[in-house]
Amino acid sequence: MSEMIALAASAPPAVVYPLYLQAIIAIVKGAVLLFVLLTLAAYAVFAERRILAFMQGRVGPNRAGPFGFLQPLADVFKLLTKEEANPPFADKWLYYAAPAIITITSMLTFAVIPFGPSDWFIITDLNVGLLFFLALSSLGVYSIVLAGWSSNSKYAALGGLRATAQMISYELPMSLALVGVVLAAGTFSLREIVCAQSGLWFIVIQPVGFAVFLIAAVAESRRTPFDLPEAENEIVAGFHTEYSSMKFALFFLGEYVSIMLLSCIIAVVYLGGWHGPWLPPPLWMLIKVGALVFFFIWIRATFPRLRYDHLMELGWKWLLPLAIANVVITAALLLAFPKLVQGAGK
Amino acid sequence: MKFSPTVECPIWESGADDLLKGARGVLGVSGMQHVEPANIAKVLREHRTNPARPFPVLYDLTAVDESQRRKRPDSDDHRFTLQYLLWAPERSETLLLKVPLKGDAPHVATATAVYMNANWYEREVFDMFGIRFDGHPNLRRILMPDWWKGHALRKDHPNRATEMPPLVITESDLGEYDNYDYVPTPGDSYMRTRGKNGGELLILNLGPNHPGTHGVLRVILTLNGEYMEDVCPDIGYHHRGAEKMAERQTFHTYIPYTDRVDYLAGTYNELPYVMACEQLAGIGVPPRAVMIRVMLGEIYRICNHLVWFGTLGHDVGAMTPVFYTFRERESLFKIVEMITGGRMHPNYLRIGGCSMDLPPGWQEPLKVFLKHFDKHLLEYKNLLLDNPIFKSRTKGVGKMPLSECWEWGVTGPNLRASGTDFDLRKRAPYCGYEQFDFEIPMASEGDCYARAVVRHAEMHESAKIIEQCLRLMPDGEVMSRDNRFAFPPRKSETMMDIEALINHFLAVGWGLNMPAGESFVMTEQPKGNSGYYVISDGRTSPYRLRIRTPSFAVMQTLPELCRGHLLSDLLAVIGAMDFVLADIDR
């Protein structure tokens, strides 16, 4: 296995396949990725439950299978077989569409994530990969807003409103933080961004951008301390108050897939992607993603929830100016010493 | 055993009536005054503004249905007696105003213009007795639903469900609903639905079933965006008629019911009740029992604050603190279980002492707990109190200045967060608190963060008291030897002494033969100042029992604390004010 990976890594693909074969390869890669991804998302839920339990002096789910390893299966089975309660007052089509949107957008982004240097570890190396991610993450918010709106329930509406306010507060700093990386790497392609980090990871030359992006990413995932749209104690379950069974499961899945996605993006953009000594490249990628997922869980166990107006303040008064300053300084440095930064990057 | 302040106010000539032989008068209040119904507002204003002896706080307002009392305190054949209990905390004085009311549906002038907090108390009296208060801003039922027929604390109202006729629901009762599930009064009947500029406001019913309200509390909000324009707590979903139940339980068998009033405070509920009964019976308590009471009371104070700390964290979105505090609470419950046999509802104190002695080896687990507790307190501080997000959520939120706290009758840690160190355990020590060395933590900001800091520090002080109890615990008995009121008697006495045997037989089989009289005791519970007012007319059960709880007083301030804040702040305020619904509704 490791030989194969090393082989694939050492020999960049020179062959150009015919179009139909490319299509088949893309579909196969997509299917494999989807399978791996859904399994990992289910186990991310399991990991979260066990790690939270460990941090809180509890046991956590340990009954289904050895150490509870079959728990995700039991969860999925339960969610699939639950009775579906559709509120009669909901706006039907939007109500059905909302959970699908978040699942689709967060899964689609995985098409541009490189898990290794070879063509076999990326579905398609889009030359605007980073923009693709930003576009889809903005689309994903529609899911939350529409769910809140179409449920026709007061708590859901409040959740949707909060999601809107949250989105406009963190999307700008998030995009601007990435501009620094794009400047340094000179490309939007995620694979090339990773290649640019073979010497020095971008976390070293873009520490401020990294901090801004990390905070914005937690906000993007709508988890503590930014879980305002679904703040349990305040607005019951927020935007998904009226959802049950599989439709709720899709929101749930969407949340964990987007945690994985954001971890992948952070790993790719700031932590050098697959780069690392000794181990095969995809394993490095997995280790980094795993560490970031753990970080997300750790945050959830530690922090209280921010208030609505504090989040806006954080986004507009701190993150946005910081991100802008980061872009300006990076650009200025690049102009003044093109060799220095490029050399560090390449 | 020392009760203070205690001034006897004899209202009956002793021995004037065979029935009331040995009647004890009104105990535990510093003074009493009879007031004509027409003068009440004037008299209240005089007492409030009296420059020499002002009474700034309306401690409690309740009524007594006198219709079945065998000997009424006045010769008058009035139906109800309204009881205003005024309080001057700085002088530790209480003044009882008794207002006799004639007729089945009497009217009396409202006291809301003099004491703001009379609002809810008058609604409760109206709800429970059907006494109307002229000029009250919003005289509607508070504990019972709007459609309830009758007034529950009147003597002619059935005491238990089996005394009531079968429930019949007619078509007209159902109205627009097609089943008979209870539908609460719609929220828009509580408040206006239009904003200042004429725009429509969102009415949000937070509760009675809501994950953030700590129980079956319903808060009706009008929201402008997420800003709360108006807030109205609707209570009564946890009403179980604890005061009515007292009227059919004997003095002794009511003790377990007191556990359920503030169900987080355990023996601290029993304490004011048994102290009131002991005061009425005129018996003392052995020193060992007194110290056991203090020790258990402080253990429960820590338990209460631990629950409060964890849930406050949870209310502002931190999920971990609650598991940490429940871990310590669990180890305390193990100790409580070892001593009393119960956990949340210990049913341990008795009139005249405690139900049993401490078990052998009781010190060890307590010592182990105390050894680690300060470390855990530091852990809580690091986890929550020092967290910048927690600070931003609680600082400056739900502010209440000291003068308003007194105005609303807010007591306990909530009061001490507003810049006073008023604590009954220091100001009017009961139950031997004067022999312990402890501080009263206080803060001056009066916001949610100050409340958190005060309670966090109180846990440390309670641990200090428990540590002193461990060192100072005297030997001896845990039950009074006055066999008329305290049982069981010594084994040797039951076997040799016919008097002791008869007393035991009567007390257990029939009930305590409590002398007629009225007795009032207030104590510093974990949540604040709680007062039990026991009226006996010489029967085996209380004629009337009034429980004045701290949670009721503090819940009345919720609109003041929340108006104009964000919806998220409501949860921070609710979390920081520390109430339980059973303590509000009883």
Contacts between the chains, C-beta under 8 A, distances in Angstrom:
chain1	res1	chain2	res2	distance
A	52	B	319	7.6
A	55	B	320	6.5
A	56	B	319	7.5
A	56	B	320	5.2
A	56	B	323	3.9
A	56	B	324	7.4
A	57	B	323	5.6
A	57	B	324	6.9
A	57	B	327	5.5
A	58	B	323	6.3
A	154	B	202	6.6
A	154	B	204	5.5
A	155	B	204	7.9
A	158	B	204	8.0
A	158	B	226	7.1
A	158	B	567	7.4
A	161	B	226	7.8
A	162	B	226	7.9
A	224	B	317	6.1
A	224	B	318	7.8
A	224	B	319	7.3
A	225	B	317	6.7
A	225	B	389	5.6
A	227	B	317	6.9
A	228	B	568	8.0
A	231	B	317	6.5
A	231	B	568	7.2
A	232	B	211	5.3
A	232	B	212	7.3
A	233	B	211	5.7
A	233	B	212	3.5
A	233	B	314	6.7
A	233	B	315	5.2
A	233	B	316	8.0
A	233	B	317	6.9
A	233	B	571	5.1
A	234	B	212	6.1
A	234	B	567	5.9
A	234	B	568	5.5
A	234	B	570	7.8
A	234	B	571	5.5
A	235	B	567	7.5
A	236	B	210	6.5
A	236	B	211	6.3
A	300	B	319	7.2
A	301	B	319	6.9
A	301	B	320	5.1
A	302	B	318	7.6
A	302	B	320	6.8
A	302	B	383	7.7
A	303	B	317	7.6
A	303	B	318	6.4
A	303	B	387	7.0
A	303	B	389	5.7
A	304	B	313	6.7
A	304	B	316	4.3
A	304	B	317	4.6
A	304	B	318	3.9
A	304	B	384	7.3
A	304	B	387	6.3
A	304	B	389	4.9
A	304	B	390	4.9
A	304	B	393	6.2
A	305	B	316	6.1
A	305	B	317	2.5
A	305	B	318	7.5
A	305	B	389	7.5
A	305	B	393	7.6
A	305	B	568	7.6
A	306	B	389	5.9
A	306	B	392	7.6
A	306	B	393	7.8
A	307	B	392	7.1
A	307	B	393	5.9
A	307	B	566	6.3
A	307	B	568	4.8
A	307	B	569	7.4
A	308	B	226	6.0
A	308	B	566	6.1
A	308	B	568	6.2
A	309	B	566	6.6
A	310	B	389	8.0
A	310	B	392	5.7
A	310	B	393	8.0
